[in-house]
Amino acid sequence: MKIIIGGQVDKKEVEALVQKYGPEGVITEIRSDLEAALALKTGTGDYYLGACHTGGGGALAMAIAILGASQCETVSMPGRQPTEQKIREAVQAGKKAFGFTADHKEMAVSMIMRAIQEFQKGVAG
């Protein structure tokens, strides 16, 4: 699995969290938002994670423009923490790009990675 890290803030911290909560052997790459969205569009990345101060603006603007809103999910915003159920539903619906606020990064990344792994086990099983 290859996770592309974009967004406007805390890219290295998000990458470390993906390594911590992702499956063994997860591959991560930090890229600009444009490069990250294009990686998903061309199939050279499986999922995109990005943080910004609003959760959806700087984290997902390029992904929304290139992939379409149907492929993107804002999982947290200022004053709204991520929820496991909403993230699971987004992954099961086929969404590939996830944005969140930097202050929720550990909670968001752990939930996103868990939902992706559960989804992949369900598809493979």
C-alpha positions as a Markdown table, in Angstrom:
| # | Residue | x | y | z |
|---|---|---|---|---|
| 1 | Met | 0.0 | 0.0 | 0.0 |
| 2 | Lys | 1.3 | 3.4 | -0.9 |
| 3 | Ile | 0.1 | 6.5 | 1.0 |
| 4 | Ile | 0.8 | 9.9 | -0.5 |
| 5 | Ile | 1.2 | 12.7 | 2.0 |
| 6 | Gly | 0.1 | 16.2 | 0.9 |
| 7 | Gly | -1.6 | 19.1 | 2.7 |
| 8 | Gln | -0.2 | 22.4 | 3.9 |
| 9 | Val | 1.1 | 21.6 | 7.4 |
| 10 | Asp | 2.9 | 18.8 | 9.4 |
| 11 | Lys | 3.7 | 16.6 | 6.4 |
| 12 | Lys | 6.6 | 14.8 | 8.2 |
| 13 | Glu | 4.5 | 14.3 | 11.3 |
| 14 | Val | 1.6 | 12.8 | 9.2 |
| 15 | Glu | 4.1 | 10.6 | 7.4 |
| 16 | Ala | 5.4 | 9.3 | 10.8 |
| 17 | Leu | 1.9 | 8.6 | 11.9 |
| 18 | Val | 1.1 | 6.6 | 8.8 |
| 19 | Gln | 4.2 | 4.6 | 9.4 |
| 20 | Lys | 3.1 | 4.0 | 13.0 |
| 21 | Tyr | -0.5 | 3.1 | 12.3 |
| 22 | Gly | -0.3 | 1.7 | 8.8 |
| 23 | Pro | 0.3 | -2.0 | 7.9 |
| 24 | Glu | 3.7 | -3.5 | 7.9 |
| 25 | Gly | 5.5 | -2.5 | 4.7 |
| 26 | Val | 3.4 | 0.6 | 4.1 |
| 27 | Ile | 5.1 | 3.0 | 1.6 |
| 28 | Thr | 4.8 | 6.7 | 2.1 |
| 29 | Glu | 5.8 | 9.7 | 0.0 |
| 30 | Ile | 5.6 | 13.3 | 0.8 |
| 31 | Arg | 4.6 | 15.4 | -2.3 |
| 32 | Ser | 3.1 | 18.7 | -3.2 |
| 33 | Asp | -0.6 | 18.8 | -3.3 |
| 34 | Leu | -0.7 | 18.8 | -7.1 |
| 35 | Glu | 1.8 | 15.9 | -7.3 |
| 36 | Ala | -0.1 | 13.9 | -4.6 |
| 37 | Ala | -3.5 | 14.2 | -6.4 |
| 38 | Leu | -1.9 | 13.3 | -9.7 |
| 39 | Ala | -0.3 | 10.2 | -8.1 |
| 40 | Leu | -3.8 | 9.0 | -7.1 |
| 41 | Lys | -5.2 | 9.9 | -10.5 |
| 42 | Thr | -2.5 | 7.9 | -12.4 |
| 43 | Gly | -2.6 | 5.0 | -9.9 |
| 44 | Thr | 0.9 | 5.5 | -8.5 |
| 45 | Gly | -0.5 | 6.0 | -5.1 |
| 46 | Asp | -3.4 | 4.3 | -3.3 |
| 47 | Tyr | -4.5 | 6.9 | -0.8 |
| 48 | Tyr | -3.8 | 10.6 | 0.0 |
| 49 | Leu | -3.7 | 12.1 | 3.5 |
| 50 | Gly | -3.2 | 15.8 | 4.2 |
| 51 | Ala | -3.5 | 18.2 | 7.0 |
| 52 | Cys | -4.2 | 21.9 | 7.1 |
| 53 | His | -5.8 | 24.4 | 9.5 |
| 54 | Thr | -9.4 | 23.9 | 8.3 |
| 55 | Gly | -9.4 | 20.2 | 7.4 |
| 56 | Gly | -10.6 | 20.6 | 3.9 |
| 57 | Gly | -9.2 | 23.7 | 2.2 |
| 58 | Gly | -5.4 | 23.5 | 1.9 |
| 59 | Ala | -5.5 | 19.7 | 2.7 |
| 60 | Leu | -7.9 | 18.8 | -0.1 |
| 61 | Ala | -8.3 | 21.6 | -2.7 |
| 62 | Met | -6.1 | 20.0 | -5.3 |
| 63 | Ala | -7.4 | 16.5 | -4.7 |
| 64 | Ile | -11.0 | 17.8 | -5.1 |
| 65 | Ala | -10.0 | 19.6 | -8.3 |
| 66 | Ile | -8.2 | 16.6 | -9.9 |
| 67 | Leu | -10.0 | 13.6 | -8.4 |
| 68 | Gly | -13.5 | 15.1 | -7.8 |
| 69 | Ala | -15.3 | 15.7 | -4.6 |
| 70 | Ser | -16.7 | 12.1 | -4.7 |
| 71 | Gln | -13.2 | 10.8 | -4.0 |
| 72 | Cys | -12.4 | 13.1 | -1.1 |
| 73 | Glu | -13.5 | 13.3 | 2.6 |
| 74 | Thr | -12.9 | 16.0 | 5.2 |
| 75 | Val | -12.6 | 13.9 | 8.3 |
| 76 | Ser | -12.1 | 16.7 | 10.8 |
| 77 | Met | -12.5 | 20.5 | 11.1 |
| 78 | Pro | -11.9 | 23.1 | 13.8 |
| 79 | Gly | -14.2 | 22.1 | 16.6 |
| 80 | Arg | -15.2 | 18.8 | 14.9 |
| 81 | Gln | -13.1 | 15.8 | 15.7 |
| 82 | Pro | -12.9 | 12.8 | 13.4 |
| 83 | Thr | -15.3 | 9.9 | 13.9 |
| 84 | Glu | -14.5 | 6.3 | 13.3 |
| 85 | Gln | -17.9 | 5.6 | 11.7 |
| 86 | Lys | -17.7 | 8.5 | 9.2 |
| 87 | Ile | -14.2 | 7.4 | 8.2 |
| 88 | Arg | -15.2 | 3.8 | 7.7 |
| 89 | Glu | -18.2 | 4.9 | 5.6 |
| 90 | Ala | -15.9 | 7.1 | 3.4 |
| 91 | Val | -13.4 | 4.3 | 2.9 |
| 92 | Gln | -16.1 | 1.8 | 2.1 |
| 93 | Ala | -17.6 | 4.3 | -0.4 |
| 94 | Gly | -14.3 | 4.3 | -2.3 |
| 95 | Lys | -12.9 | 7.6 | -1.2 |
| 96 | Lys | -9.2 | 7.9 | -1.6 |
| 97 | Ala | -8.2 | 11.4 | -0.3 |
| 98 | Phe | -8.6 | 12.4 | 3.3 |
| 99 | Gly | -8.1 | 15.8 | 4.9 |
| 100 | Phe | -8.0 | 16.8 | 8.5 |
| 101 | Thr | -6.9 | 19.5 | 10.8 |
| 102 | Ala | -3.3 | 19.4 | 12.1 |
| 103 | Asp | -4.5 | 19.3 | 15.8 |
| 104 | His | -6.4 | 16.1 | 15.0 |
| 105 | Lys | -3.7 | 14.4 | 13.0 |
| 106 | Glu | -2.9 | 11.5 | 15.3 |
| 107 | Met | -6.6 | 10.6 | 15.9 |
| 108 | Ala | -7.4 | 11.1 | 12.2 |
| 109 | Val | -4.5 | 9.1 | 10.8 |
| 110 | Ser | -5.0 | 6.2 | 13.3 |
| 111 | Met | -8.7 | 6.0 | 12.3 |
| 112 | Ile | -8.1 | 6.3 | 8.6 |
| 113 | Met | -5.3 | 3.6 | 8.6 |
| 114 | Arg | -7.5 | 1.3 | 10.7 |
| 115 | Ala | -10.5 | 1.7 | 8.3 |
| 116 | Ile | -8.4 | 1.1 | 5.2 |
| 117 | Gln | -6.8 | -2.0 | 6.7 |
| 118 | Glu | -10.3 | -3.3 | 7.8 |
| 119 | Phe | -11.7 | -2.6 | 4.3 |
| 120 | Gln | -8.8 | -4.3 | 2.5 |
| 121 | Lys | -9.2 | -7.4 | 4.8 |
| 122 | Gly | -12.9 | -7.5 | 4.0 |
| 123 | Val | -12.3 | -7.2 | 0.3 |
| 124 | Ala | -9.6 | -9.9 | 0.3 |
| 125 | Gly | -11.5 | -12.1 | 2.7 |
